[in-house]
Amino acid sequence: MPDNTNMPVEVSRKILFVDDERNVLGDFRRRFQDIFDIEMALEPEKALELMVESGPFAVVVSGLSMEGADGLTFLHRMRKLNDDTVCILLADLADHNVAVKAANEGRIFRFLTTPCPPDTLLETLNEGLDYYRRLTAVTRYVYTTHVKDFKPGRIERSQGCLSVTGYTAQDFFRDPSLWLSIVEPEHQSMVKANIEKVIAGHEVGAIEFKIRTREGDIRWIRDTIIPHRNKQGVVYKYDGMVEDVTERREMAEALQKSEARYQRMVANIPGIVYQFISRADGTIDFRFLSDSCWPLFGLDPKHIKTDGSVLLDKIHPDDLAEFYRSIADSAHRLSPCDWWGRVSVAGEQRWFQSVSRPERLANGDTLWDGVILDMTEYKRIEQEARKAEAELIKTNQILKEHDRLKNEFVSTVSHELRTPLCIFKNIISNAMAGVMGKISPKLYDSLKTADASIDRLSRIVADFLDISRIESGVMKLDLRPVSIGLLVSEVADSLRTLATAKGLELKTDLCPEELLVNADEDRIAQVLTNLIGNAVKFIPTGCKIDVIATDRNDHVEVAVRDNGPGLSKEDMEKVFDRFVQGPNLTTAGQTGTGLGLTIARELVQMHKGRIWVESAPAHGCCFYFTVPKYDPPADSATDTKQLITAHPTKGSL
């Protein structure tokens, strides 16, 4: 590769002044050295040396008449070194005709008559530089190679050589091997072989290869050669045109990569990518179909592009009409088209979805770009889901009817049982009181056992009635302001005798009586009775029970805590379920319906509260529930004590 260390920073501003008068050169330097990059020469021969050593120069300004030299001859020799240089001639008035002739013949860019005003000279220099920049901005040049003894000889290159390669014609003139040296190594053998074929008389086409410019850039070059033969048919010279095709190659490469990316994307889409045109006469022409058309439809995309009916005829008649309607509506609104339909594939009806977006063309036709997806499996799952949903709805209706009949039966049976139970209760109570005469101690004990059994059976009947009312939505709450402290104290006092009889300690830690909750007093008392009663029944002798009511901003939290055997995690997850009695919730002779905690949960939730349990085996249980505070109306002036007095606790649980 040639040395490019002498390459000027900006060739387009280098100017060479040649004149045999020192004062003229001095005036040039003084006026223009701050504007341009200038060199001076008193003699044409020195100027030619500067061209070789410091060139190329964008503009050369030379006098026409110099001592021992002719300006036109000098400029002719200079142009052989660099054909792109712009030549400006300074001529006396006496040499005006010679200068005009040289300009007309294209031997010079322009001439100026001396003495020349500085502004005119500056303007001419700028025009010359602009012309040079335009001249060297071209992307091609021509050349002629003379053949001698079947070998390439002298080569003449035209303007544009510098722009394409970064080297001037004089660079290639000085170094005949320069051209091949700037060709990239992988292409050098191809370039040499092409020249040998031309000289041998073979017809060759244009070739494209890469070169490295003087600035180090890699460019793609297209070289087209036209041979000239003598009478004997021997090639004695050939003309060529060198064209910079880098941008075209880069665009083609980018397009190829883009096409490859697009094809990869299309190949990865689980459907058919398509493009079709709907014309004004209603015909549809497919412009593009991806290769997945084969596995999905069993059709060759080429056949569909030739005749769209090959595909359209496979659409189910009912769905084809909807397809045309969807297309027409989409074209009218220029809105996306989403169509579902059945297509016959290998004798099987398969479901497909087409999603596309329209674009109006200049001629009035409509272009759609879209994708077709095989939705057969989706439709199958959808149909199975709908069938399962219908079966579920039917089953749910049957279960609801069974539940209604069960609740109705329970309610009827419970009501029917209450009347005879009341009669039995009264008879036994009168007998135990001696109303019917004196009874023996043995009979008294038997009646006492029967009375307890009647009480237990009455509670079971009451539980069934409550759960039936709750589930049927019949139960209503009588909400009013209630002193939670008084209510908890009263319920605890009513159960203290049972706790003491079993050897249990029952204590309360209550909030002030003035703290009111918005509740149905009887139902909250029922919840408390259930929670405290469970603790009394199911914890061993010697344990203790704490009932605590705590103010929690907008609600009151009530806790019933014991230090009994506790519950496992599994028991806690189902302790509020109906008819569930965990292993730690039963003791000998202490069984129930398994509805008490279920009823308690429903009653608390009807009050817009929540109920939960915290426990661990051998660490006791703590049941919590919350009740909203009473929020008196803004215009109410009633004192809290008055509300408590107006609605005292009923005392009978």
C-alpha positions in Angstrom: 0.0 0.0 0.0 1.3 3.5 -0.7 2.2 5.9 2.0 -0.5 8.4 2.7 1.3 10.5 5.3 1.6 13.4 2.8 -2.2 13.4 2.3 -3.4 17.0 3.0 -5.9 17.6 5.6 -8.3 19.4 3.2 -7.3 19.2 -0.4 -10.3 21.3 -1.4 -8.7 24.5 0.0 -5.1 24.1 -1.4 -4.0 26.7 -4.0 -0.8 27.0 -5.9 0.3 30.4 -7.2 2.9 30.5 -10.0 4.5 33.7 -11.3 8.0 34.9 -12.1 7.5 38.2 -10.2 8.2 38.1 -6.5 6.2 41.2 -5.7 3.1 39.5 -7.3 3.6 36.3 -5.2 4.2 38.4 -2.1 0.9 40.3 -2.7 -0.9 36.9 -3.1 0.5 35.6 0.1 -0.3 38.8 2.1 -3.9 38.8 0.9 -4.9 35.1 0.9 -2.6 33.2 3.4 -5.2 33.6 6.2 -8.0 32.4 3.9 -6.5 29.4 2.0 -3.8 26.9 2.3 -1.3 28.3 -0.3 2.0 27.5 -1.9 4.2 29.7 -4.1 6.5 29.0 -7.0 8.6 31.5 -9.1 9.3 29.0 -11.9 7.1 26.5 -13.6 9.5 23.6 -13.0 9.5 24.3 -9.3 5.7 24.4 -9.5 5.7 20.9 -11.1 7.9 19.6 -8.3 5.5 21.0 -5.7 2.7 19.2 -7.6 4.5 15.9 -7.2 5.7 16.5 -3.6 2.8 18.4 -2.0 -0.1 17.9 -4.4 -2.8 17.6 -5.3 -3.8 21.2 -5.4 -7.5 22.2 -5.9 -6.6 25.4 -7.8 -3.5 26.5 -9.7 -3.2 30.2 -10.6 -0.5 30.9 -13.2 0.6 33.9 -15.3 0.4 33.5 -19.0 3.7 35.2 -19.9 6.7 34.2 -17.7 10.3 34.6 -18.3 11.5 31.5 -20.3 8.1 29.8 -20.0 4.6 29.7 -21.4 1.8 29.6 -18.9 -0.4 27.5 -21.2 2.3 24.9 -21.7 2.9 24.8 -18.0 -0.8 24.2 -17.3 -0.9 21.5 -19.9 2.0 19.7 -18.1 0.4 20.2 -14.8 -3.0 18.7 -15.9 -1.2 15.6 -16.9 -0.1 15.2 -13.3 -3.6 15.9 -11.9 -6.5 16.1 -14.4 -8.9 17.3 -11.6 -7.0 20.5 -10.8 -8.8 23.7 -11.6 -6.6 26.1 -13.7 -6.9 29.9 -13.6 -4.8 32.0 -16.0 -3.6 35.6 -15.4 -3.1 37.4 -18.7 -2.1 41.0 -19.8 -4.5 42.9 -22.0 -2.2 42.2 -24.9 -2.7 38.4 -24.4 -6.5 38.7 -24.1 -7.2 36.8 -27.3 -5.0 33.9 -26.4 -6.6 33.6 -23.0 -10.1 33.7 -24.5 -9.2 30.9 -26.9 -7.8 28.7 -24.1 -11.0 29.2 -22.0 -13.2 28.3 -25.0 -11.2 25.2 -25.7 -11.7 24.1 -22.1 -7.9 24.2 -21.4 -8.5 26.5 -18.4 -11.4 27.1 -15.9 -11.2 30.9 -16.2 -8.8 33.8 -17.0 -8.4 37.2 -15.4 -6.9 40.3 -16.9 -4.1 41.9 -14.9 -4.0 44.1 -13.0 -6.9 42.3 -11.3 -8.9 43.7 -8.4 -8.4 41.7 -5.2 -12.2 41.1 -4.7 -12.5 39.8 -8.2 -9.6 37.4 -7.7 -11.1 36.2 -4.3 -14.4 35.6 -5.9 -12.8 33.6 -8.8 -10.7 31.5 -6.3 -13.9 30.6 -4.3 -15.7 29.7 -7.6 -12.8 27.5 -8.6 -12.7 25.7 -5.2 -16.5 25.1 -5.4 -16.1 23.7 -8.9 -13.3 21.4 -7.6 -15.4 20.1 -4.8 -18.2 19.3 -7.2 -15.8 17.8 -9.6 -14.3 15.5 -7.0 -17.7 14.6 -5.5 -18.5 12.3 -8.4 -18.6 8.6 -7.8 -17.2 7.3 -11.1 -14.4 8.0 -13.5 -13.2 6.6 -16.8 -9.8 5.4 -17.8 -7.9 4.1 -20.9 -5.2 1.5 -20.7 -2.8 1.0 -23.5 -1.7 -2.5 -24.2 1.9 -3.3 -25.3 3.2 -6.9 -25.9 0.0 -8.2 -24.4 0.6 -6.4 -21.1 -1.1 -3.3 -19.7 1.0 -0.2 -20.2 0.3 3.5 -19.7 -3.0 4.3 -18.1 -4.9 7.6 -18.5 -7.5 8.4 -15.8 -10.1 11.1 -15.9 -11.5 13.5 -13.4 -13.2 11.7 -10.4 -10.3 9.4 -9.7 -9.5 11.3 -6.5 -13.1 11.2 -5.3 -13.4 7.5 -5.8 -10.0 6.3 -4.6 -8.5 9.2 -2.6 -5.5 9.1 -5.0 -4.8 11.4 -7.9 -4.0 10.4 -11.5 -0.4 11.5 -10.9 -0.2 9.0 -7.9 -1.2 6.2 -10.2 1.1 7.6 -12.9 4.1 7.6 -10.6 3.4 4.1 -9.3 1.8 1.7 -11.9 1.4 -1.0 -9.2 -0.7 1.3 -7.0 -4.1 0.3 -8.5 -3.7 -3.4 -7.8 -2.3 -2.7 -4.3 -5.4 -0.9 -3.1 -7.6 -3.8 -4.2 -8.5 -6.0 -1.2 -6.3 -9.2 -1.1 -9.3 -11.5 -1.5 -10.2 -9.8 -4.8 -6.8 -9.2 -6.3 -6.6 -12.5 -8.2 -10.0 -11.9 -9.7 -9.0 -8.4 -10.9 -5.8 -9.7 -12.5 -7.6 -12.6 -14.2 -10.2 -10.2 -15.6 -7.5 -8.0 -17.2 -5.7 -11.0 -18.6 -9.0 -12.2 -20.2 -9.6 -8.8 -21.8 -6.1 -8.6 -23.3 -6.4 -12.2 -24.5 -9.5 -11.1 -26.5 -12.2 -12.7 -24.3 -15.5 -11.0 -23.7 -15.9 -10.1 -20.0 -18.6 -8.5 -18.0 -18.5 -6.0 -15.3 -16.9 -7.1 -12.0 -17.4 -5.8 -8.5 -14.7 -5.9 -5.9 -13.5 -4.0 -2.8 -10.7 -1.4 -2.5 -9.2 0.4 0.4 -9.1 4.2 -0.2 -6.2 6.5 0.7 -8.2 7.4 3.9 -8.5 3.7 4.8 -12.2 3.3 4.0 -13.3 0.0 2.3 -15.4 0.8 -0.8 -17.1 -1.5 -3.3 -16.0 -0.8 -6.9 -17.7 -1.8 -10.2 -15.2 -2.0 -13.1 -16.6 -2.2 -16.7 -14.1 -2.8 -19.5 -14.6 -2.2 -23.3 -11.7 -3.6 -25.4 -10.4 -2.0 -28.7 -8.9 -4.3 -31.4 -6.8 -3.6 -34.4 -7.3 -5.0 -37.8 -5.7 -8.3 -36.7 -8.2 -8.6 -33.8 -5.5 -7.9 -31.2 -6.5 -5.8 -28.2 -4.3 -2.7 -28.3 -6.1 -0.7 -25.6 -9.2 -0.9 -23.5 -11.5 1.7 -21.9 -12.9 1.2 -18.5 -15.3 2.9 -16.2 -14.8 2.6 -12.4 -17.9 3.3 -10.3 -18.3 3.4 -6.6 -21.2 1.1 -5.8 -20.8 0.9 -2.0 -24.1 2.4 -1.2 -25.9 0.1 -3.6 -24.1 -2.9 -2.2 -24.8 -1.9 1.4 -28.5 -1.3 0.6 -28.7 -4.7 -1.1 -27.0 -6.3 1.8 -29.3 -4.6 4.3 -32.3 -5.6 2.2 -31.1 -9.1 2.1 -30.6 -9.2 5.9 -34.0 -7.6 6.3 -35.6 -10.2 4.0 -33.8 -13.0 6.0 -35.1 -11.6 9.3 -38.6 -11.3 7.9 -38.5 -14.9 6.6 -37.3 -16.1 10.0 -40.1 -14.2 11.7 -42.7 -15.5 9.3 -41.4 -19.0 9.7 -41.8 -18.8 13.5 -45.4 -17.5 13.4 -47.8 -20.4 14.0 -50.0 -19.4 11.0 -49.9 -17.9 7.5 -48.7 -14.4 6.8 -50.5 -13.0 3.8 -51.1 -9.9 1.8 -54.0 -9.4 -0.7 -55.7 -6.7 -2.6 -59.5 -6.2 -2.8 -60.3 -4.5 -6.1 -63.2 -2.2 -7.0 -64.9 -5.0 -8.9 -64.9 -7.2 -5.9 -62.1 -9.6 -6.9 -59.4 -10.6 -4.4 -55.7 -11.0 -5.5 -53.2 -12.6 -3.1 -49.9 -10.8 -3.4 -48.0 -12.8 -0.7 -48.5 -16.0 1.3 -45.9 -17.5 3.6 -44.7 -21.1 3.1 -46.8 -22.3 6.1 -49.7 -22.3 3.6 -48.6 -25.9 2.7 -49.0 -27.5 6.1 -52.1 -25.6 7.1 -54.2 -25.7 3.9 -52.3 -28.3 1.8 -52.1 -25.6 -1.0 -49.2 -24.2 -3.0 -48.9 -20.4 -2.3 -48.1 -19.9 -6.0 -51.4 -21.5 -7.0 -53.3 -19.2 -4.6 -51.5 -16.1 -5.9 -52.4 -17.1 -9.4 -56.1 -17.9 -8.6 -57.4 -16.8 -5.2 -60.5 -19.0 -5.6 -58.3 -22.0 -4.9 -58.4 -21.0 -1.3 -61.7 -19.1 -1.1 -63.7 -22.1 -2.5 -62.6 -24.2 0.5 -64.3 -21.8 3.0 -67.6 -23.0 4.4 -70.4 -21.2 2.4 -71.9 -19.7 5.6 -68.6 -18.3 6.7 -67.6 -17.2 3.2 -70.5 -14.7 3.2 -69.3 -13.4 6.5 -65.8 -13.1 5.2 -66.9 -10.9 2.3 -69.1 -8.8 4.6 -66.2 -8.3 7.1 -63.8 -7.3 4.3 -66.3 -4.8 2.9 -66.9 -3.2 6.3 -63.2 -3.1 7.0 -62.5 -1.5 3.7 -65.2 1.1 4.2 -64.1 2.0 7.7 -60.4 1.3 7.2 -60.5 -0.6 10.5 -58.9 -3.9 11.4 -60.7 -7.0 10.2 -61.1 -10.0 12.5 -62.9 -13.0 10.9 -63.5 -16.5 12.1 -64.5 -19.3 9.7 -64.3 -23.0 8.8 -62.1 -24.2 6.0 -62.1 -27.6 4.4 -58.6 -29.2 4.8 -58.1 -32.8 3.6 -61.9 -33.5 4.0 -61.9 -32.1 7.6 -63.6 -28.8 8.6 -61.0 -26.8 10.6 -61.5 -23.4 12.3 -59.3 -20.5 11.3 -59.0 -16.9 12.4 -57.9 -14.1 10.1 -56.6 -10.8 11.5 -55.7 -8.1 9.1 -55.3 -4.3 8.7 -56.3 -2.4 5.6 -54.6 0.3 3.6 -56.2 2.4 0.8 -54.1 2.5 -2.3 -53.8 5.5 -4.7 -56.0 3.8 -7.4 -58.8 3.1 -4.9 -58.1 -0.5 -4.3 -57.6 -1.8 -0.7 -54.5 -3.7 0.5 -54.6 -6.0 3.5 -51.7 -7.3 5.5 -52.6 -10.0 8.0 -52.1 -13.4 9.5 -54.3 -16.6 9.5 -54.2 -18.8 12.6 -55.4 -22.4 12.9 -57.9 -22.1 15.8 -59.3 -25.7 15.6 -57.9 -26.8 18.9 -59.0 -23.5 20.6 -62.5 -24.1 19.3 -62.5 -27.6 20.5 -61.5 -26.5 24.0 -64.0 -23.7 23.9 -66.8 -26.1 23.0 -65.8 -28.5 25.7 -65.6 -25.6 28.2 -69.1 -24.5 27.2 -70.4 -28.0 27.5 -68.8 -28.4 30.9 -70.2 -25.0 31.9 -73.7 -26.1 30.9 -73.3 -29.3 32.8 -72.0 -27.4 35.8 -74.9 -25.0 35.7 -77.4 -27.9 35.5 -75.6 -29.7 38.4 -75.6 -26.5 40.4 -79.3 -26.0 39.9 -79.9 -29.6 41.0 -77.8 -29.1 44.1 -79.6 -25.9 44.8 -82.9 -27.7 44.6 -81.7 -30.5 46.8 -80.3 -27.9 49.3 -83.7 -26.1 49.2 -85.6 -29.4 49.8 -83.1 -30.3 52.6 -83.5 -26.9 54.3 -87.3 -27.2 53.9 -87.2 -30.6 55.4 -85.0 -29.6 58.3 -87.1 -26.6 59.0 -90.3 -28.6 58.9 -89.0 -31.4 61.1 -87.5 -28.9 63.6 -90.8 -27.0 63.9 -92.7 -30.2 64.3 -90.3 -31.4 67.1 -90.5 -28.2 69.1 -94.2 -28.7 70.1 -93.8 -32.2 71.6 -90.5 -31.2 73.2 -92.2 -28.4 75.0 -95.0 -30.7 76.2 -92.4 -33.3 77.4 -90.5 -30.5 79.1 -93.5 -29.3 81.0 -94.7 -32.8 82.1 -91.2 -33.7 83.4 -90.8 -30.3 85.1 -94.2 -30.7 86.9 -93.4 -34.2 87.9 -90.0 -33.2 89.3 -91.7 -30.3 91.2 -94.2 -32.8 92.9 -97.2 -31.3 91.1 -98.5 -34.8 90.4 -97.6 -36.2 93.8 -94.5 -37.3 95.6 -92.0 -39.4 93.6 -89.2 -41.7 94.6 -85.6 -40.5 94.5 -84.8 -43.1 91.9 -87.6 -41.8 89.6 -86.5 -38.2 90.3 -83.0 -39.1 89.0 -84.5 -40.7 85.9 -86.7 -37.6 85.2 -83.6 -35.3 85.7 -81.7 -37.3 83.1 -84.7 -37.1 80.7 -85.0 -33.3 81.3 -81.3 -32.8 80.4 -81.8 -34.9 77.3 -84.8 -32.7 76.3 -82.7 -29.6 76.8 -79.9 -31.0 74.6 -82.4 -32.0 71.9 -84.0 -28.5 72.1 -80.6 -27.0 71.4 -80.0 -29.3 68.5 -83.4 -28.3 67.0 -82.6 -24.6 67.6 -79.3 -25.0 65.8 -81.0 -26.6 62.8 -83.6 -23.9 62.7 -81.0 -21.2 62.8 -78.8 -22.6 60.1 -81.9 -23.1 58.0 -83.0 -19.5 58.4 -79.5 -18.2 57.7 -79.0 -20.2 54.5 -82.5 -19.4 53.2 -82.0 -15.7 54.0 -85.0 -15.6 56.3 -83.1 -14.5 59.4 -83.0 -10.8 59.9 -81.0 -8.8 62.5 -82.5 -6.3 64.9 -79.6 -3.8 64.9 -79.5 -1.3 67.7 -76.8 0.3 70.0 -75.7 -2.3 72.6 -73.2 -1.9 75.4 -70.7 -4.6 74.6 -69.2 -4.6 78.1 -72.5 -5.2 79.8 -73.5 -7.9 77.2 -70.2 -9.8 77.6 -70.4 -9.6 81.4 -73.9 -10.9 81.5 -73.2 -13.9 79.2 -70.0 -14.7 81.2 -72.0 -14.6 84.5 -74.6 -16.9 83.1 -72.0 -19.5 82.3 -69.8 -19.1 85.4 -71.7 -21.6 87.4 -71.1 -24.3 84.8 -67.4 -23.4 84.7 -67.0 -23.4 88.4 -68.8 -26.8 88.7 -66.2 -28.2 86.3 -63.3 -26.7 88.2 -62.6 -23.9 85.6 -61.7 -20.3 86.2 -63.7 -17.8 84.1 -62.5 -14.2 84.1 -63.4 -11.1 82.1 -61.5 -8.0 81.0 -64.0 -5.6 79.6 -64.1 -2.2 77.9 -66.2 0.6 79.5 -70.0 0.2 79.5 -70.3 3.4 77.5 -68.7 1.7 74.5 -71.6 0.8 72.1 -71.7 -1.5 69.2 -74.3 -1.7 66.4 -75.6 -5.2 66.9 -78.5 -7.6 67.4 -78.1 -8.2 71.1 -79.6 -11.7 71.1 -77.4 -12.9 68.2 -74.2 -11.6 69.6 -75.1 -13.2 73.0 -75.7 -16.4 71.0 -72.1 -16.1 69.5 -70.6 -15.5 73.0 -72.6 -18.3 74.6 -71.3 -20.7 71.9 -67.6 -19.7 72.2 -67.5 -19.6 76.0 -69.7 -22.7 76.2 -67.4 -24.7 73.9 -64.4 -23.7 76.1 -66.3 -24.8 79.3 -67.3 -28.2 77.7 -64.0 -29.1 76.0 -61.0 -28.0 78.1 -59.9 -30.1 81.1 -60.5 -29.4 84.7 -58.1 -26.9 86.3 -57.8 -24.7 83.1 -58.9 -21.1 82.9 -61.0 -19.1 80.4 -60.4 -15.3 79.7 -63.0 -13.2 77.9 -61.6 -9.9 76.7 -63.3 -7.0 74.9 -61.0 -4.4 73.3 -61.7 -1.1 71.5 -60.1 -1.2 68.0 -60.9 2.2 66.4 -64.0 1.6 64.3 -64.9 -1.8 65.9 -64.7 -3.8 69.1 -62.7 -7.1 69.2 -63.9 -9.8 71.5 -61.6 -12.7 72.4 -62.3 -16.0 74.2 -59.0 -17.5 75.3 -58.3 -20.8 77.1 -55.2 -22.7 78.0 -56.6 -26.1 77.0 -55.1 -28.7 74.6 -55.4 -26.4 71.6 -56.0 -27.2 67.9 -53.8 -28.4 65.1 -53.4 -26.5 61.9 -55.7 -28.9 60.0 -58.4 -28.6 62.7 -58.2 -24.8 62.5 -58.8 -24.8 58.7 -62.1 -26.6 59.1 -63.3 -25.7 62.6 -66.0 -23.3 61.2 -67.3 -25.9 58.6 -70.8 -27.4 59.2 -71.0 -30.7 61.1 -67.3 -30.8 61.7 -66.0 -31.8 65.2 -62.3 -32.2 65.4 -60.6 -34.7 67.8 -59.9 -32.0 70.3 -63.5 -30.6 70.2 -65.1 -33.7 71.7 -64.9 -35.3 75.1 -66.7 -38.2 76.6 -70.4 -37.3 76.6 -69.8 -33.9 75.1 -70.9 -34.1 71.5 -73.1 -31.7 69.5 -74.4 -31.0 66.0 -71.2 -29.5 64.8 -73.2 -26.4 63.8 -72.4 -24.0 66.7 -69.3 -22.4 65.2 -70.8 -22.4 61.7 -73.8 -20.4 63.1 -71.4 -18.1 65.0 -69.4 -17.3 61.8 -72.6 -16.6 59.8 -74.0 -14.3 62.6 -70.7 -12.4 62.9 -70.5 -11.9 59.1 -74.1 -10.7 59.0 -72.9 -8.0 61.4 -70.2 -7.1 58.8 -67.5 -8.4 61.3 -65.1 -11.3 61.1 -64.3 -14.3 63.2 -61.1 -16.4 63.4 -59.1 -18.7 65.6 -55.5 -18.8 66.7 -54.1 -21.9 68.3 -51.3 -24.5 68.6 -51.4 -27.9 70.0 -50.8 -27.9 73.9 -51.0 -24.0 73.9 -54.7 -23.4 74.1 -57.1 -21.7 71.8 -58.2 -18.1 71.2 -61.4 -17.3 69.2 -61.7 -13.7 68.1 -64.7 -11.9 66.5 -65.3 -8.2 65.7 -68.5 -6.1 65.8 -68.8 -2.6 64.3 -69.1 0.3 66.7 -72.3 2.2 66.9 -72.1 5.5 65.0 -74.8 7.9 66.2 -76.4 10.3 63.6 -74.8 13.7 63.3 -77.9 15.4 64.7 -78.4 13.0 67.6 -77.9 14.5 71.1 -78.9 11.4 73.0 -76.5 10.5 75.9 -74.8 7.1 75.8 -76.3 6.3 79.2 -79.7 7.1 77.9 -79.2 4.6 75.0 -78.0 1.9 77.5 -81.1 2.6 79.7 -83.4 2.6 76.8 -82.1 -0.8 75.5 -81.0 -2.8 78.6 -79.6 -6.3 78.1 -82.3 -8.9 78.3 -80.6 -11.0 80.9 -82.2 -14.3 79.8 -80.0 -16.2 77.5 
